[in-house]
Amino acid sequence: MSNKNIVLIGMPGCGKTVIGQALASLSDRHFYDIDVLVHELSGHSVLHILNKEGEAAFRVWEYKATALAASFNNCIIATGGGAVLNEDNCRALAKNGRIYFIERALKLLPTQGRPLSVDLPALYKTRLPFYLSFAEEIIKNNNTIEMAAQLILKAHMGQT
């Protein structure tokens, strides 16, 4: 199996965190969630930052957390849904990682508690070109978390 990081990108609610946790269990790698790192670095939740400081402030914290995670080795990283909007995030993650786009049907994506997911079709239309341009592999997540995790491991095992 490749020692590169496994990097998960995709729409909010597509399963990046739960798939990342499943991958960590299956592969004995450490799991990092960019939103958790944002909280640890800033001292505030993502929701708090978005509601009190706005999306621009959140993106600054997200960039810092992504740069930190990109410096790690042989781990699994779940990005925020909008991390791909900053090319520097994707470049940093790609240096030592293989990027997997977790694709999930829009009708299966949750919106409650996700202030940036109010208009999912518009959000998807805006972000899809970024996901496709940065992903090295597309993984469908319309079935079980375990199935998606196994697909990623299988794809990753063939990489050097």
Secondary structure as GFF3:
##gff-version 3
##sequence-region A 1 160
A	DSSP	beta_strand	5	10	.	.	.	ID=ss1
A	DSSP	alpha_helix	16	27	.	.	.	ID=ss2
A	DSSP	beta_strand	30	33	.	.	.	ID=ss3
A	DSSP	alpha_helix	34	42	.	.	.	ID=ss4
A	DSSP	alpha_helix	46	52	.	.	.	ID=ss5
A	DSSP	alpha_helix	55	70	.	.	.	ID=ss6
A	DSSP	beta_strand	75	78	.	.	.	ID=ss7
A	DSSP	three_ten_helix	83	85	.	.	.	ID=ss8
A	DSSP	alpha_helix	87	95	.	.	.	ID=ss9
A	DSSP	beta_strand	97	103	.	.	.	ID=ss10
A	DSSP	three_ten_helix	106	108	.	.	.	ID=ss11
A	DSSP	three_ten_helix	115	117	.	.	.	ID=ss12
A	DSSP	alpha_helix	120	134	.	.	.	ID=ss13
A	DSSP	beta_strand	137	140	.	.	.	ID=ss14
A	DSSP	alpha_helix	145	157	.	.	.	ID=ss15
###
